[in-house]
Structures are given as C-alpha cells and as structure tokens.
Amino acid sequence: MSRKEAKNSLGDALTCPICMEYMESPIYQCRNGHTICSECHVRVNDCPQCRVALDKVAPIRTLALEQMVDKMKFKYPCRNSGCKVSTQGGNARKDHRAKCPHRTITCFVSGCGKKIKLPSLYEHVEEDHKKDVTLHAARDSVVIRYTLPKHDSVKDASWTPSIIGDNLVCFMVSSAKRDEISVYCRYIYRQVRYSITVEAYGTMRCYAGWARPIDYHDDEIRLAQYLSVPANAIWFLTDANTDLTVSFVFEVLE
C-alpha cells in the first residue's frame, strides 16, 4: 500500500458515518465495533450502520484509534466548501469551525431562519430583507437614530438591525427584566473593533470593544460585551408621555 493509499484509508477510518467529519478523542463505538464521533454519540441512540442500541450509561471507547490519532498529531481538513485550512484537533479545530469564513450560518434576521453560506450572507440580505435591515454605505462611521416609545414600561423588543458597509451589523434590544436597552455589534467577514456613543438630551454613554461573529448566540452576551443603557437614564430626561429619539454613533476603530 502506498503512503497516499494509507493516508486515504486512515481518513476513511476516522470519518464519522453520521456527520462525515473526521473524529478525534473521545471516539465511541457500538458493541459490534462501528465507530462514531463524540458529538453524534450524544445525538443518536442507535448505531447508524448496524442499528444496535448505543450504550449511553457506559459508552464504549475506541482507545486504539484514539491513541493512534493522538500520536500521529493528525491534521483535520475543514469540510466547509471552499476552505482549504487544516488544523490540529481540540481547541484549534473548534476555534476554526467557529470562525471559518466559509461556514454555513442561520440568517440573523428575525423570522427568516434560512441556512446561508457566510460569503453569500450580505447578498441574501440585499435580495430578501431590504425592508427588514437598514443598509449604510459608510464603512467607518454612521449615526443611527431610534425613536423609543413613551415610557409606560420597558418591554422586550428589538429594533431593525443595521449594517455598516458590508461587515458590521448593529443590533438594539430592550429588556423588561433588566430594565435597560442593549446595543451591540456583530461582524460578518472581518473582526473589527468598534465604539458606540449614545446621546440623548445632553447625556452620553460610550462603549468600545471587539465585535463578535454574526452567529455568536445572543444568550452568550455578557455585560462587558455591549453598551447597556438603563432605561431610567434616558426617560427621566423627558416627559413620560412623549416618544424619545436617541442617537447612536457607531464607529469602526480598526
């Protein structure tokens, strides 16, 4: 067997029959010896090849295959179409998966849910969401004004997202539980550092930070990752029966 044939054979042995990704430790198997990756082992109950039930209480590890992979320091090619990157396993592989410029994501527009290849996301927004997203041609700085309804109480709501240039997506949501307005940005293609300044009736709040990827989950947001505007800090400045226009200045720093 040639080296190329051996490499292809090893690649076949390391391929999970469900997700078709190369496996890394821990690697599991059914009682008949058919292997499955750890991520798919959690999601399925039966072996995809022989249909026997997988032991979830005392799962069977494929230690010989795990040891071979660990000693070889096998490089895992990215399976996203168009990506030619290969990485070591573990955190390096996970980090690339999360940031791969060729990955498939779910459209960020509320109610859409389409799976889109990242390089086609901006085109998808232009074609399908002209009424749902505000596009700004400026790439470095933009002023976005939101009109907030009169202050009966803070409700859970979100405003129309905006895209600066073709890369930075700006979101604004209000939370009844925290009694605040949150403003934050996500990047589509290139990670950038940005700042937000909010101005209303002479008061000002500022925030600067690195944008997270567009498919970074909202429930992962932490206080240090967005501009938090307490509702009372805005509405006490105006008549409670009057709508309020607030200016948010977004600027790309680098």
N, C-alpha and C positions, 0 to 999 in steps of 0.2 A: 504493500500500500504506500502510495506517495505521501509526502508531507501535506500536500493540498487535500488529498482524499481523506487523510487522517483528521485534518482540521475541519473539513465538512462533516465528517462522521461525528466528531465531538460536538459540533454545533447542533446537529440533529438530536444528539442525546441530551443536550442542555435546553432544548426548546420545549416550553410548556405546551401541552396539547390543547389547552383552552385559550390562553391569551396570545400564544405564539411568540412570547418574549423569552429571551434567554434567562434561565434560572440561576439563582445564587443562593447561598446558605441563608436560612434553612430550606432544604429541599425535601419534600414529603413523597410518600408512595402508598399505593394501596397494598393489600395483602398479597396481590399477585405480582407486585414489583413494578407497576406502572407509576412513573413519576409525575409530580405536579408541583408548581411553584407555591410559595407560602401565601401569596395574595389570593390566588384562586382556591387554595385549600380552605380558606375561610369562607369563600362564597358558595361553594358547591358541596353537596352531600354524597354524591356518588362518583366513582372513577369514570372519567369521560371515555375510557377505552373498553373496560370490561363491565362497567356498571355495578360493581360491588360497592357496598356502603363503605365510606371512609370513616375510620375511627377518629372521632373528634375528642374523645376523652384521653386516649393515649395514642396520639398520632405517630406513625412510623416514619422515622427519618432515614434518608438515603445517605448514610455517613460516608461511604466510599466515594460517591460522586461529589459530595461537598468537599472532602479532603483534596480530591484531585483538582477541583476548581480553585480552591484556596492556594494550593501550592503552585499552580500554573499562573496565578495572577491574571486570569482570563480577562480580556477586554471585551466589553459588551457594546456592539454597534447599536446606535439608535435606530429604532424601527419606523420613525416618522419619515414619510416620503419626502425626499429632497434633502434630508440631513445626512451628513457623512461623518459625524462625530462618533468616536468610540471612547468609552470611559471605563475606568475600573469599577468594580461593584460597590455596594454600600452607599455611603452618603454622596460620593461623586456621581453615581448613576442617578440617584434621587434628585440631586440638585439640577442635573442636566434635563431630566424629564420635566421638572417644574418650569424651566426657563427656555427649553428648546424653541427656537424661532419658527419651527415647522410643526409644532404640536397642534392638536385639534382642541378647541375650546367651545364652551357654550356661549352664545351671544349674550352680551351683558344687558341688552335692552329688555326691560320688564315685559313678560308675556311672550317673548319670542321663543327661546329655548332651542333654536337651531344649533347644530354642531357645525362649526366653521373652522377651516384651516386658518391658522393665525395670519399668514400672509394675505388672505382674502378678506379679513375682517372689515377693514376700512371700506373696501369696495361693497361689501354686503350692507354696511350701514348706509352708504350713499344710495344704494338701489332700493333698499327695503324700509329704511327708517328715517326718511327725511323729515317726517312730522314728529318723530319720537326723540330725535337727537339734534342739538344745535351745533353746527359746524362753524368753526372760526378759522379763517385762512391764516391769521397771525400765528407764528410758530414760537415766539418768545414771551409775549405778554398780552393779556387780554383782561378787560373788565366785564364781569358778568353781573347783571342786576336781577335780583329776585324780588318779587313782591310777596310779602308774607301776609296772610290774612289776619284780621283783627284778633287781638289776644283774648279769646274766650278761654282757651287752654291749649297746651301743646299737644298735637296729635301725631300719631305715627304716619308719616308721609314722606314722599320723595319727590324731588323736582326733576325736570327734564335734564338729563346729563348733557354735558358739552364736551366737544373735542377741540383741543388747541392744536392747530396744524394737522398732522395725521397720526399723532403719537400719544398725547396726554389727554386722558378722559377725566373730567371733573364731575364729582357727584356731591349732592347735598341732600341730607335726610334729616328729619326731625324725630325725636324720640320722646314719647309721653312718659316713659318710665324714668328717663334721666332728666327730663325737662330741659332739653337742650337741642341745638341744631349742630349737626356734624358735617364738616366739609372736608373732602379728601380727594386724592387723585390716584389714578392707575395709569400705567404705561402699556402701550400695545406692542411696540417693537423694541424700543431702546430705553433702558433705565435712565432716568434723569432726576436731578434734584430740583425741587420747586419750592416756591413760597406762596402763601395765601395771606392776604391782608383784608380784613373785613372792616368796613366803615359804615357807621350809621349815626347820624345826628351828633357828629363830633367825637364819638368814641371809636377806638381802633383796637383790634386784636390781630396778632401776627403768628404765623406758624411757618416753619421751614423743615423739610425732610425729604427723604428719598421716596419716589413713587414705587408702589408695589406692582407686580404683574396684574394684568387685566383680569385674570382668572383667580386672583387671590380672594379667598372667601370672606364675605362681609363679617361673619361671626368670629373671624380671627382678628378683627380690628382691635387695637389697644389704644389707651388714652394717649400714648406717646406717638401715635401714627396718624393723627388727624387734628384738624382745628376744631376745638369744642367751643361753642358759643352758648353759654347759659341763657335761656330764654329771658329771664328777668333782666339780664344785662342789656338787652335790646328794648324790650317792650316798656320798661319803666320810663323810657325817654319820650314816649309818645302817648297820645290818647288811646285808651284801650279799645275804643270804637272805630279806630282808623287803621286801614291797611298800611303796611310799612314797606318801603323799598330799601333794600340793603345792597350795597355794592361789594362784590368780592373781586379783588385784584389777584389774578393768577400770573405768576412769572416763572419761567424756566430759568434756573440758575446755572446749570451746567449739564 
